[in-house]
Amino acid sequence: MTDTLQDKVAIVTGSGRGIGRGVAMLMAEEGAKVVVVDPGVNVDGSGQDQSIAEQVVAEIKATGGQAVACTESVTSMAGGEKIIQTAIDNFGKLDIVVTCAGILRDRMIFNMSEEEWDDVIAVHLKGTFTVVRNACILFRQQRSGRIITFSSESGLFGNSGQANYGAAKSGIAGFTKVVARDMGRYGVTANAIAPRAYTRMIGDIPDSAAEIRERSGVAPLAGEEELNSLDPDAIAPFVCYLASDYAANINAQTFLVFGNQVSLVSQPRPLNAIYNPEGHWSMEELAPMARNVLTKDIPNPAPVQAPRQ
């Protein structure tokens, strides 16, 4: 299968490195014209290097593709609008938005600063909103468009040491479902991906969430042990599928993607329920029913640890 995105125009945020770079490269290979959005910041959001996005653009052009660099920040509405305008100014239209941009500021909740919280929320959650919202104005007018956002297992299932990141990624998953309902009537789809891959966000932070969990005696996240062997470029094919005409009816879904595996993540739904036919519960009635029925056999993901001697 080749040229599945022929004549499409795509914006990929955070595409200077890691997963986003792989997405931009494969989309160009599949025929899309790509806006490579990356201000070239460090994994914690500091610094700036405009050459990062330009290098990816040069690689795409070297293989016969079409691309343009954009170093605007996703953290402001003005930046999101300029990112969309970059696609229009250079390629005349927009068909696909992929929001990979992200940073990490891992810290246990009792040590996390307001700045660490705000910075991560700004890049991930607000940064998804600023781009998607401005794209949707255009998508609604043209009655077409593909939106692929990036959530995380940290947001879907929880991950110690990542309150800011997990909150942002959980928010993105919920945001995407709402966007799917808002925009579906206009021929637009919105889906989220929770990727598992070894990127510099995982590898370059000494005080990573994995180390925090190990020191705190908390069990590792599922699949954490295999991260070192998971290629970030493996995420790109499914992103391109969701961006293609083949996925025209796939909407409001979340997918776990890593290595050679793609899983559809189940939607939240009630598992157990208890009911009081007499009306409101008293504590005497509620406590045994909740313990023996509602919460029976539910494991504690972070059981109490014995104090260190």
Secondary structure, 3 states (H helix, E strand, C coil): CCCCCCCCEEEEECCCCHHHHHHHHHHHHCCCEEEEECCCCCCCCCCCCCHHHHHHHHHHHHCCCEEEEECCCCCCHHHHHHHHHHHHHHHCCCCEEEECCCCCCCECCCCCCHHHHHHHHHHHHHHHHHHHHHHHHHHHHHCCEEEEEECCHHHHHCCCCEHHHHHHHHHHHHHHHHHHHHHHHHCEEEEEEEECCCCHHHHCCCCCHHHHHHHHCCCCCCCHHHHHHCCHHHHHHHHHHHHCHHHCCCCCCEEEEECCEEEECCCCCCCCCCCCCCCCCCHHHHHHHHHHHHCCCCCCCCCCCCCCC
